Amino acid sequence: MLTTLQQLRLDDGRTVTCTSPAEARMLWGEMTEPHGFYQRAAACLCPGDVALDIGANIGLCAIMFADTCPGIQVIAVEPVPMTFRCLDRNIAAHVPNGISLEIAIGATPGTRPFTWYPNASANSGFFADREADDEATKIYLRNCGLDDKAIALITTGLHDGVPLEVGVTTVSAILDEHCRDSEIGLLKVDVERAELDVLHGITEADWRRIHAVVAEVHDRDGRLREVRELLGRQGMYVQTQQDPRLIGTELHEVFAVRPEPTD
């Protein structure tokens, strides 16, 4: 089990704090994938916008947003104490005027049980499912060309979970406290099967302030359709795609943007 903070040097020479350099390097690759929805979403940001990063993990997506559009404010949210320590350091080092918050996001405030995977922190969540998470990882690695022996070595113990109790707030509560009068250029959601919980915690008034949403959605029990429909009802144009390396899993990307008003 990984419980100590480590360092990863990115290709551009910057150093980030993490609990697993291998996981952090993989996540940075996802954030900087030129044809990915995260990059497309970041390109929509304008100086002065707020980017709200829900499920920020160690802050790599927040760093990418700040790199892509200097002059934005990033609010990065992560509930796991060990992961948050990394996030807080990375925001301070690499995201000017960034805010890091140690809390989970849901439909209503309170406290909830949460499962942390120390060896795969990005897969942690309210609805952690060790069997499903192992299988998704195996499919991903197989699609990347690894053989069964290597896959078994990588996935053994990967999703050994640690139960936690975490505080929960809502997107709208964060907006009310930290950016009551600002436009939300981008809402990013990566919360491992709790996507609808996050979206249901946004008031109608706050939805009108949100210009774009990028999310990872686990398509279980029709959730991808529900997310698409919810974003469509908010007047957004919605696109979905699946990374070829994730074909055969329930993981999909969603990008939704509010059309510019016409004269």
C-alpha positions as CSV (number, residue, x, y, z in Angstrom):
1,M,0.0,0.0,0.0
2,L,1.4,3.4,-1.0
3,T,1.1,5.9,1.9
4,T,4.0,8.3,1.3
5,L,4.2,11.3,-1.0
6,Q,6.4,11.0,-4.0
7,Q,7.5,13.2,-6.9
8,L,7.1,12.9,-10.6
9,R,9.0,15.1,-13.1
10,L,6.8,15.9,-16.1
11,D,8.2,16.1,-19.6
12,D,8.4,19.9,-19.4
13,G,10.6,19.7,-16.3
14,R,8.1,20.6,-13.7
15,T,7.7,18.4,-10.6
16,V,4.4,17.3,-9.2
17,T,3.6,15.6,-5.9
18,C,1.8,12.2,-6.1
19,T,1.3,8.9,-4.3
20,S,2.1,6.9,-7.4
21,P,4.4,8.2,-10.1
22,A,3.1,5.5,-12.5
23,E,-0.5,6.5,-12.0
24,A,0.3,10.2,-12.2
25,R,2.2,9.8,-15.5
26,M,-0.8,7.9,-17.0
27,L,-3.2,10.6,-15.8
28,W,-1.1,13.4,-17.2
29,G,-1.1,11.6,-20.5
30,E,-4.9,11.5,-20.4
31,M,-5.1,15.2,-19.6
32,T,-2.8,16.2,-22.4
33,E,-4.2,13.9,-25.1
34,P,-4.7,16.3,-28.0
35,H,-7.9,14.7,-29.2
36,G,-9.4,14.2,-25.8
37,F,-12.5,16.0,-24.5
38,Y,-10.5,17.5,-21.6
39,Q,-8.3,19.4,-24.0
40,R,-11.3,20.5,-26.1
41,A,-13.0,21.7,-22.9
42,A,-10.0,23.6,-21.8
43,A,-9.8,25.4,-25.2
44,C,-13.2,26.9,-24.4
45,L,-11.9,28.8,-21.4
46,C,-11.4,32.5,-21.4
47,P,-9.3,34.6,-18.9
48,G,-11.5,35.5,-16.0
49,D,-13.5,32.3,-16.1
50,V,-13.8,29.9,-13.2
51,A,-13.0,26.2,-13.9
52,L,-14.5,23.9,-11.2
53,D,-12.6,20.6,-11.0
54,I,-14.7,18.0,-9.2
55,G,-12.8,14.8,-8.4
56,A,-9.5,16.7,-8.9
57,N,-7.3,13.8,-7.6
58,I,-3.7,15.3,-7.4
59,G,-4.6,18.3,-9.6
60,L,-3.2,17.4,-13.0
61,C,-6.3,18.4,-14.8
62,A,-6.3,21.7,-12.9
63,I,-2.7,22.3,-14.0
64,M,-3.6,21.6,-17.6
65,F,-6.5,24.1,-17.4
66,A,-4.3,26.8,-16.0
67,D,-1.6,26.1,-18.6
68,T,-4.1,26.3,-21.4
69,C,-5.7,29.5,-20.3
70,P,-3.7,31.7,-18.0
71,G,-5.9,34.1,-16.1
72,I,-8.6,31.7,-15.1
73,Q,-9.4,30.7,-11.5
74,V,-9.4,27.0,-10.8
75,I,-11.2,25.5,-7.8
76,A,-10.1,21.9,-7.3
77,V,-12.0,19.6,-5.0
78,E,-10.8,16.2,-3.6
79,P,-12.0,14.4,-0.5
80,V,-9.2,11.9,0.4
81,P,-6.7,13.3,2.9
82,M,-3.6,11.8,1.4
83,T,-4.6,12.6,-2.2
84,F,-5.6,16.1,-1.1
85,R,-2.1,16.7,0.4
86,C,-0.8,16.2,-3.2
87,L,-3.5,18.3,-4.7
88,D,-2.8,21.2,-2.3
89,R,0.9,21.2,-3.0
90,N,0.4,21.0,-6.8
91,I,-2.1,23.8,-6.9
92,A,0.2,26.0,-4.8
93,A,3.1,25.2,-7.1
94,H,1.5,25.3,-10.5
95,V,-1.9,27.0,-10.5
96,P,-1.8,30.7,-9.9
97,N,-4.7,31.8,-7.7
98,G,-6.0,28.3,-7.5
99,I,-8.1,27.0,-4.6
100,S,-8.0,23.5,-3.3
101,L,-10.8,22.1,-1.1
102,E,-10.8,18.9,0.9
103,I,-14.4,17.6,0.5
104,A,-16.5,15.4,-1.6
105,I,-19.4,16.6,-3.9
106,G,-22.9,15.1,-4.0
107,A,-26.5,15.9,-4.4
108,T,-26.9,17.0,-0.7
109,P,-24.5,18.0,2.1
110,G,-23.6,15.7,4.9
111,T,-21.1,12.8,5.4
112,R,-20.9,9.5,3.5
113,P,-18.7,6.4,3.4
114,F,-16.1,6.5,0.7
115,T,-13.6,3.9,-0.5
116,W,-10.0,5.0,-1.1
117,Y,-7.7,2.9,-3.3
118,P,-4.2,3.8,-2.2
119,N,-2.7,2.1,-5.2
120,A,-5.2,3.5,-7.7
121,S,-6.3,6.8,-6.2
122,A,-8.1,8.0,-9.3
123,N,-10.6,5.0,-9.1
124,S,-11.6,5.8,-5.5
125,G,-15.2,6.8,-4.8
126,F,-18.6,6.4,-3.1
127,F,-19.5,3.5,-5.4
128,A,-16.1,1.7,-5.5
129,D,-16.6,-1.8,-7.0
130,R,-13.4,-3.8,-6.7
131,E,-14.4,-6.5,-9.2
132,A,-15.6,-4.0,-11.8
133,D,-12.6,-1.8,-11.3
134,D,-10.2,-4.7,-11.7
135,E,-12.0,-5.8,-14.9
136,A,-12.0,-2.3,-16.4
137,T,-8.3,-2.0,-15.7
138,K,-7.6,-5.4,-17.3
139,I,-9.5,-4.4,-20.4
140,Y,-7.7,-1.1,-20.6
141,L,-4.3,-2.8,-20.3
142,R,-5.2,-5.5,-22.8
143,N,-6.3,-2.8,-25.2
144,C,-2.9,-1.2,-24.7
145,G,-1.2,-4.4,-25.8
146,L,0.0,-5.9,-22.5
147,D,-0.1,-9.6,-22.1
148,D,-1.9,-11.5,-19.3
149,K,1.1,-12.0,-17.2
150,A,1.9,-8.3,-17.1
151,I,-1.7,-7.5,-16.5
152,A,-1.9,-9.8,-13.5
153,L,1.2,-8.3,-12.0
154,I,-0.2,-4.8,-12.4
155,T,-3.7,-5.5,-11.1
156,T,-2.8,-7.7,-8.1
157,G,-3.8,-5.6,-5.0
158,L,-4.5,-2.5,-7.2
159,H,-8.0,-2.1,-5.8
160,D,-7.4,-3.0,-2.2
161,G,-9.7,-0.4,-0.6
162,V,-9.6,1.6,2.6
163,P,-12.9,2.7,4.1
164,L,-13.2,6.4,4.9
165,E,-16.0,8.8,6.1
166,V,-15.9,12.0,4.2
167,G,-17.7,15.3,4.3
168,V,-19.9,16.1,1.4
169,T,-21.1,19.5,-0.1
170,T,-22.7,20.5,-3.4
171,V,-21.5,22.3,-6.4
172,S,-23.9,25.1,-5.7
173,A,-22.6,25.5,-2.1
174,I,-19.1,25.9,-3.5
175,L,-20.2,28.4,-6.0
176,D,-22.0,30.4,-3.4
177,E,-19.0,30.5,-1.1
178,H,-16.2,31.0,-3.6
179,C,-17.5,32.6,-6.8
180,R,-21.0,34.0,-6.2
181,D,-20.8,36.5,-9.1
182,S,-18.5,34.7,-11.6
183,E,-19.3,32.9,-14.8
184,I,-18.3,29.2,-14.7
185,G,-16.5,28.6,-17.9
186,L,-16.1,24.9,-17.2
187,L,-17.3,22.2,-14.8
188,K,-15.2,19.1,-14.9
189,V,-16.6,15.9,-13.2
190,D,-14.6,12.7,-12.6
191,V,-16.1,11.0,-9.6
192,E,-16.3,7.2,-10.4
193,R,-20.0,6.5,-10.7
194,A,-21.3,9.5,-8.7
195,E,-21.7,11.7,-11.8
196,L,-25.4,12.2,-11.4
197,D,-25.1,12.9,-7.7
198,V,-22.8,15.9,-8.5
199,L,-25.0,17.2,-11.3
200,H,-28.2,16.9,-9.1
201,G,-26.5,19.2,-6.6
202,I,-26.6,22.2,-8.9
203,T,-29.5,24.7,-8.6
204,E,-31.3,25.9,-11.7
205,A,-29.9,29.4,-11.2
206,D,-26.4,28.1,-11.1
207,W,-26.9,25.9,-14.2
208,R,-27.4,29.1,-16.1
209,R,-23.9,30.3,-15.1
210,I,-22.2,27.1,-16.3
211,H,-21.0,27.4,-19.9
212,A,-19.5,23.9,-20.4
213,V,-19.2,20.5,-18.8
214,V,-16.7,17.7,-19.3
215,A,-17.2,14.5,-17.5
216,E,-16.2,10.9,-17.2
217,V,-19.4,8.8,-17.1
218,H,-19.8,5.1,-16.1
219,D,-22.6,3.9,-18.3
220,R,-24.2,1.6,-15.8
221,D,-28.1,1.3,-15.6
222,G,-28.5,3.9,-18.4
223,R,-26.4,6.6,-16.7
224,L,-24.9,7.9,-19.9
225,R,-28.3,8.5,-21.3
226,E,-29.4,10.2,-18.1
227,V,-26.4,12.5,-18.1
228,R,-27.0,13.4,-21.7
229,E,-30.6,14.1,-21.1
230,L,-29.9,16.2,-18.0
231,L,-27.3,18.4,-19.9
232,G,-29.7,18.7,-22.9
233,R,-32.4,20.0,-20.6
234,Q,-30.0,22.7,-19.5
235,G,-29.7,23.9,-23.1
236,M,-26.3,22.4,-23.8
237,Y,-25.1,20.6,-27.0
238,V,-23.8,17.2,-25.8
239,Q,-21.2,15.0,-27.4
240,T,-19.9,11.6,-26.2
241,Q,-16.9,9.5,-27.1
242,Q,-15.1,6.5,-25.8
243,D,-11.3,6.2,-25.8
244,P,-10.3,3.2,-28.0
245,R,-8.3,1.9,-25.0
246,L,-11.5,1.7,-23.0
247,I,-13.7,-0.1,-25.5
248,G,-15.3,-3.0,-23.6
249,T,-15.6,-1.0,-20.4
250,E,-18.5,1.2,-19.1
251,L,-16.3,4.3,-19.2
252,H,-17.3,7.2,-21.6
253,E,-16.4,10.9,-21.9
254,V,-19.0,13.6,-22.2
255,F,-18.5,17.1,-23.3
256,A,-21.4,19.6,-23.3
257,V,-21.3,23.3,-24.2
258,R,-23.9,26.0,-24.0
259,P,-24.3,27.7,-27.5
260,E,-23.4,31.3,-27.7
261,P,-26.4,33.6,-27.7
262,T,-27.4,35.0,-31.1
263,D,-28.4,38.6,-31.7
